[in-house]
Amino acid sequence: MTTHRAVEGREVAHAPLQEGRLVDAATTARVDRLVLETIERRGRTVTAVSDELEPVLRAAREAAGGGKRIRAALVVWGWRGAASRSVEPDDAVVGVAAGLELFHLAALVHDDVMDRSGLRRGRPTVHRVFEREHRRRGFEGRAADFGSAVATLVGDLCLTWADALVSDALRQLEPSRVEATRRVWDDLRTEVMAGQYLDLLEQQRRGSRLDVLRRVTTYKSAKYTVEQPLLLGAALGGAPAALREGYSAFGLDVGEAFQLRDDLLGVFGDPDLTGKPSGEDLREGKRTLLVALAERRADAVQQRLLHRDVGDAHLDADRLGRLRQVLVETGAVREVEQRIDELVARAHRRLAGLDVPQPVRAALASAASACAWRLA
Amino acid sequence: MTTHRAVEGREVAHAPLQEGRLVDAATTARVDRLVLETIERRGRTVTAVSDELEPVLRAAREAAGGGKRIRAALVVWGWRGAASRSVEPDDAVVGVAAGLELFHLAALVHDDVMDRSGLRRGRPTVHRVFEREHRRRGFEGRAADFGSAVATLVGDLCLTWADALVSDALRQLEPSRVEATRRVWDDLRTEVMAGQYLDLLEQQRRGSRLDVLRRVTTYKSAKYTVEQPLLLGAALGGAPAALREGYSAFGLDVGEAFQLRDDLLGVFGDPDLTGKPSGEDLREGKRTLLVALAERRADAVQQRLLHRDVGDAHLDADRLGRLRQVLVETGAVREVEQRIDELVARAHRRLAGLDVPQPVRAALASAASACAWRLA
């Protein structure tokens, strides 16, 4: 895992990994189809109210495209491991996986409103789309308020439909597994929102607190992106306690690595890879562990630079380069890279102890690396 | 039903109705308890993330209080009518009724963000509470943005918990009735959001369109507040098609009357009764059927007044009084009152044809009047 380009303070074009075995095309296609079918089917109820609702559906449809479906893949692999079979998942499993992706879409749409982000997966965010629509049609009132309001509604619709999708799926599941699956599904949704609140709070505060940022990483990323999708699969497949605990420990490590990699990509990432402008996190002044570590290790000159430039929306390439340099020179980048390496190494060791069929182990091994590199 | 005070352009203190038999204290107490228990129980997952989440729970708890629980009552009466029994509802029925109230809470919290409302049920709205918290704690960034973001999250949590509550309830229901109940629950949530979008759109437009405002009334109020709660009860009780159709026709009439009364109260209502400042709708410039009718019937002088003063947030009592006078003198108030009378009369006739036990008929009769007067 070479990271020399990041260390030089330039953009990371690619991580040197083969495309993972984590996300298989057949499952992704089924999940994508189910997500879009749900939007179409539930959308008929919406357009029956008025055909003026068509733009709302279009926004949901467009926002639904382009996801990597990592969470869905982890649900399916988690189920395969529990079911001790490396086979095509049945409709209940794919339904829950697709419901999770639809929920994730809703969470992203709402997060983008909260963070006032303009781009997501390389396209304008939902609130930005309706802000423009407001201007284009010469509406009264504030365009930004209209955009936020409509995006809130689009998110609410997707939350509702995700729930409907999961409930439909659970009706096809053997009854003894429904309660356990629902418990994970309910906890997952509650905990990611709690993590988002903590993140919001931290972004408003003067000074960063490492313990809070670590907790945000645990709940918004490690649990939500990796551990809980695996546990959903485990519950769907009726996994014994030992496997659930194994999934948990593995998932928390990989998920934390995933988020730390994301923090690095938010600063050093190639826009073609991340779908966001280069250095976006620095321009937005996002409080990440990476930046908090740099603040803690910076000398007086570096601190002044961090204080002045992090959060400056108009940062040019030159000043962005100098900021990146500070992150490297303080050792913050190295510390984060080392932590990622440790987490990924430990995740691989944990994986060796899991009682799952070999193809499941191979896929999760690839997840450990691929998630950490965010290339899957 | 005397409305002479409104016709004189003054505030309506009370509608001359006895407290309805619609909302019975025992059911309301069970619903309230279940809503609060859900917030407490799910809240433990939230505070396990960090005790800094406590204010989020407090906000949810406080926002949950003070509702009239009309929708829950209609679920229970709808079920009693279908079950042909005038008995205490079982836990599945109360669970769905409480889930609907928790969903309603979420919808109100999000609506208040969209409408930028400062008061709800006589207390500061959730986004306003966190806006103040932001200022009090000297946070960075815009206080209003923080307030909106947290309120979005509080609403999202309540949406999730409403869903969890309904799902738990449905597991106690005989399986043959689950699918029908879920269909109403999913449609209800989707349609009210579609209605809210249409309302938002209409509020941004120059000029009002009566047909769109009528459709907003149908979906945001008539179906959501009366028809669909009755249909939820019907599905829970396994009602035959004839009763479902009867509930529908009755519910749409009563629900429209409810909204029209609400439009009148938004202009002429006593703050003690509505929990909102007097004349709030006029100061906010809310596009209601009442105002749209007045615009249509106004002469040149009246039109100038409407154009100038509707939507002026700083309207004093004097100018508010003159605006009210215009609504009366154009005949808009009379037209709305007449429509309410017709709807309520027709609802009573429809009720006479419903095959339900006498206590159910009496309660729904009281709903027809009480909802129209919004006193229950």
Interface residues (C-beta under 8 A of the other chain):
Chain A: R42 T45 V46 V49 S50 E52 L53 V56 H110 V113 M114 R116 H134 F139 E140 G141 D145 F146 S148 A149 V150 T152 L153 G155 D156 L157 L159 T160 W161 D163 A164 S167 R171 V178 E179 R182 D186 D187 R189 T190 E191 M193 A194 G195 Q196 Y197 L198 L200 L201 Q203 Q204 R205 R206 V212 R215 Y219
Chain B: R42 T45 V46 V49 S50 E52 L53 V56 H110 V113 M114 R116 H134 F139 E140 G141 D145 F146 S148 A149 V150 T152 L153 G155 D156 L157 L159 T160 W161 D163 A164 S167 R171 V178 E179 R182 D186 D187 R189 T190 E191 M193 A194 G195 Q196 Y197 L198 L200 L201 Q203 Q204 R205 R206 V212 R215 Y219
